[in-house]
């Protein structure tokens, strides 16, 4: 009986010892295959990521889940005969199933349930069912269980229609999560693709915490232009307005591939390996990954690797894994509580207001400090609303979606106060 008090004292230590230490897991949350408008078979795409050190992959085809029987023409698809030849050479018959349908040679696309056992490895590689819900806006749903179709109402006010389209999809994902008990989340894709979404439309959203601060597709205008705010500028506007004005939660920034092209096309195509997230979690399990993502315990990257990120109300600090001969600059970016809250519309040459993100004060998203080297720390002073970090490498990005792109990493914001 005397052992019982000792055992009770030791129980927390034993439980703690049984818990695996949190580590970084690399993954891509936005990927396309022949199930929609990608140009390769899902098995070959999955193998590409697995062989390059990724730990998890979400296949997110447009308005479809790979959960049913589907045959496609071997020649008349985006990959065509060359993709099929690679597929057959790699996996062979009987895995590769073909048929003749009234003179048309067809191949059956494997479902996720069929091919995921070929690749998933406990503690090494995980596949996540996802969907890019595509209509007037594009919203990804990660770890979705049931297909969700986009908002189709034709609203006379375009801006209001864009907001409703986003909120409709976000609500559908949240409802499915509550009903099924399965962790899943929505994220807003490439806001500047076709200049579809403004900061004002996105800042009103409820129950969404994520958007793409970096997307590897060459047509999504990450950097903006003379009339349109870049996506990072949009992020700072969202953070300042949501936290200090609207009383809403912060947005977290994801980096994704949005990959469509897996063969030998020019660099301008939407290639894999351009953007990813590094998530810190104890286990490679969907539940653990989503818990960490929703806590902001991850960073987005287009090439820079961080070995540690420390986020608290008192500091934001990071450590960088350096490449030989490469230098790193960390900018701590934030908005202070006394920022100028005025904004003005963007006008065209005829002084007509444009449906684009408004022009906001330079007080929003200012560089609070700059640090060179592989270790950087910012101690909060109490007058910031939030602080985030952007690390820029001196190394030009290989497989870049645009000329002159340097490798980067983005931490999630530390919310320090809103009054």
N, C-alpha and C positions, 0 to 999 in steps of 0.2 A: 504493500500500500504506500510505503514511503516513496516509491518510484514515481507515483502518479504526478505529484507536483513538479518533479524534474522533467517528466515527459511533456507536461503542459507548457513548461518554460521553453523546452526545446522545439515544440511543434512549429512556431513561426519560423525558426531557423531551418528546420527540415523542409517546410513548405517552400521557403524562399530558395533553398538549394535545388529543389525539384523544378523550379521555374527556369526555363532557358533564358539566357541573357539576350536582350534585344540586339538585333544586328540589322544591317542594311540589305534590302531586297530590291533588285532592279526589275522594272517592268514597263511595258507599253500598254496603254489603255485605249488606243484608237488604231484599228487595223482593218483592212478590207481584203476580201478574197473573191473568188469567182462566184460566191453566193450572192454578191451584188456587183460592184464595179471594180473589184481588184482584178489583176490579170494572172493570178496563179492559184494553184490548188491549196486548200488550207493546210494539208499535211506538209507540203514543201515550205510554206510560209512559217509554220510553227517550228519546223526543224531549223530554219534560218535563225530564228531568235534563240532557240535553245542552244545552238552551237556557238553562239556569240556571248554567252554568259548572262543572258536574261533569266530571271527567276519566275516571272509570271507574264502572261500574255492574255489580253482580251481581244477576241475577234468580234468586231462591231460593225457588221454589214448593215446597209441601209434598209430599214423597215422589214427586216426578216430575221428569223432565228434559224440556225442550221439544225433543225430538229425534225425534219420530215423528208420523205422520199423526193429526190429531185434529179432529173436528167437534163443535161445541156448538150448542145452540139459541140463536137470536138473542135471543129474549125471555126465556127461562127461564135466565138466568145473572145473576150479581151486578150486571152493568152494564146488562143489559136493552137495550131498544130505544134509549134515549138514547145509550148508549155506542156502539152499532153505528152510529147516525146520524152521530156525530162521526167514527168510524173511516172510514166510507164517504166522508164529505165531505172528509176529509184525504187519503186515499190512493186512493180511487176504484177502479173496475174497470179492468183485470183483476186488479190486486193483491188486492183484496178478493174472495174466492171464496165464493159462496153456492150452496146447493142446497136442493131440497125432498125431505125424507125422510119419506115417508108422511104428507104434510100438515104437517110441521113444518119451518119455515124455519130452516136451519142455516148457520153460517159456519165456515170452516176457520181454525184458529189456525195462524199461521206458526211454523215452527221457528226456533230461534236461528240456525242455519246459514243460513236464508233471509233473515232480516231484518237480521242484524248488518252486512252490507256497506253497508246504507243509512246507517248511523250511524258506524261506526268510521272514525276519521281518525288517521293516523300522527302521534303526538306530541300529539294533542288529545283523543281520546276512544276508550275501550277498553271492551269488554264481556267479562264473566267468567261462565262457566257455573257455577252453584251449585245447591245443593239444601238445603232445610230438612228434615232427617231428623226426622220427627215421630212420636212415640209417647208414652210416659210422660214423656219429656223432649223438648225441642226443641234440636237441634244443627245448626248450619249447616256445610256443607262447601263451601269456596270453591275454585273451579277444578277441581271434580270431573270425572272422565271417564266414570264409570259409575254408574248408580243404586245407592244403598245404602238398604236397607229398615231400619226401626227394630227394636230389641230387643222381643220380644213375650212372653218368659217371664213367668209370673205368680208372682213371688216372694212368699212369705207375709210376709216382713219388708219393709215398704214402703221404709224407708230403704236397706236393702241392695239392693232392687230398683231404686231410683232411681240409686244409684251404678253398678250393673251396666249399666243402660240407657245411661248416659253413656259409661262406659268401652268398652262394646261398639261404639258408633258411632265414638268416637275411634280405637279400634283398627282399625276397618274403613277409615277414611280414611287412617291411617298405612300400612296394608297396601297400599292401592291406590296410594299415592304411591310406595312402594318398588317395587311390581311394574311400574308404568307408567313410572317415572322422571320423572313430571310433578309440578312443585311444586304442592302444595295443602295446606290446613290446616283443622282443625275449630275451631269456637268455640261456647261454651255460650251459648244465647240466654236473655234475660230470666229470670233465676233466680226472681224473685218472681211471675211469671205463675202464677196459681192456687196461689201459695206452693209451687211444685213442688220447689224444690231448696234445701237448707240449705248453709251454709258447710262443715259437717263432711263432707257428702257430696262436695262439690266439691273440697275440699282434698286428698282422697286420689287424685285423678286423675293418671294418668301420660300423658305425651306430648301434653298439651294446654296451650297457653300463653295462650289468649284466652277472654274472656267479655265480655258486654255490660254496661258500667258505666252506659250510658245507652241506652234504647230509647224511640222516639217514640210507641209505641202507648199509648193512655190507660188500658189495663187491666193494665199490667205492674207497677205498684206500685214504681216506682224508689225512692220515698222510704220504703217500709216503713210500719209503723204501730206502735201501742203494744206489740204482741206480736211483730212481725216486724222484723228488722234491715233497714234500707235497703241498697240495692245497694252504695253506697260503703262502708258499714260492713262489709259482707261482704267487699269487696275488701281492706280493711285486715286483717281476720281471716285471710283466705287468705294474704296476704303474710307476716304475722308467723308463722303456724303452719307454712306450707310452708317458709319460709326458715330459721327458727330451730329448729323442732322436728322436722319431717319430712325435712329435707334435700332438698327438691324445688325446682324452678325457680319463678321469679316468674310471676304472672299479669299479662298486659297487658289494659288496658281499652279496649274499642271503643265508639263511639257509632254507632247505626244508626237508620234510619227505621222498619223493619218496616211499611212502607206497604202499605195495602190499598185505600184509598179515594181516588179521583182526580177526583171530580166535586164538586158543591156541597153536600156534607153539612156538618153542624155541626162546629165545631172539635174536639169530643170524639172524632170519628172518627180513624182511623189514617191521617193525611195524610202526603204526602211532604215532604221538606225540613226535617225536625226534628233529625236527628242524622247526623253523618258523620265520616269520618276524613280527616286530612290526612297523607299519607305522603311522606316525603322520599326520593327516589330519582333516579338519573341519567336513567332512561328510563321512558316510559310503556309498560312491558311487564310482563306478569304475573310473570315471573321476578324482575324488579327490585323490583316492589311487594312480593312475598311475602318476599324477602330483607330488605327494609327493615322490614316488619312484624315479622318474627321477631327482628330486632335491636332492636326497640323504638324505631326511628327514625320515630315518628309520634305524633300526638296526636289525641285525640277532642274533638269540639266539638258544641255545640248552638247556636252563634252567634258565639262569640269567635274571632277570627283571630290566630294567632301568626305573627310573621315569622321567629322563630328560636327554637330550643330547643337548649340545650347540656347534655348529660348525661355525667357522668363520676363516678368514685368521689370526686372532690374537690369537685364542685359540681353543682348543678342550677340553670340560669339560663334566662331566656326574655325575649323582646321581644314586645310586643303591638301590633297594628295598631289604633290608636284610632279610634273613631267620634267625630265632633264632639259635645261636651257630655256625653260618657259617661265615667264613672270606672270604675277596675278595681281589684279587690282580689285579690292572689295569696296563697293559704295554702299553705305548705310543710308537708305532712302526713307523718308517719312513726311508726315504733315503735323505741324504743331497746332495746339488747341486754339490759338488766336488767329488762325488762318483767315484770309480774306474770302468770304463765302459768296461773292458775287460771280456771276457768269453771264456771258453774252452769246447770242446765236451767231452761227457762221453764215455769212451772206455770200451770194454769188456776185458776178460782175454787175448784175442788174439790181443789186441790193435786195434780192429775194432770199428769205431764210431757208436754209438747207436742212434736210433731215439727217443731220450728222451730230456727233457729240459736240456739245457746246464748248466754247472757249472759257476756261477756268483760270483762276489766279495762279501765278507761278509759286505761290505759297504751298500749293498742293504738290506733293511728291518732290520735295527738295532733297538735295544731297546733304545729309547732316554731318557726315564724316567720310573720309576716304583713307583707306589703309592699303599699303602695298606689302606683299609677302604672303606667306602661307598660313599665317595665323592672324585673325582679325577679331576685334571685340569692340562693341559699342555699349557703354553704360548709359542707361536712360536717365534723363534729368527730371522727369515728371511733367514736362510741358508738351510731350509728344502725344498724339492720338495713337499712333502706331509707328513701328519701325520694321523695315524689311531689308534684306541684303541682296545685292546683285554682285556676283563675282565674274569678272571678265578676264579671260586668258589672253596672252599675247600670241597664242597659236591660232592660226586660221583654221576654221573648221573644215575637215574633210567631208566629202559628200554633202556639201552645203546646198541649201535651197536658193541662195542668192550669193552674188559675188561680194567678197569683202566681209564675210560673216566670221566672227571670232567665237570660240567656244565660251560658253557661259554656264552659270548655275544661279538659281534663284531660291532663297529660303522663303518660308512662309512668314507672314507678318506677326510681330509681337504687338498685341494690343495693350497699350500702357495706360490709357485713360481717355475719356471722351468729354469731360466737363470743361 
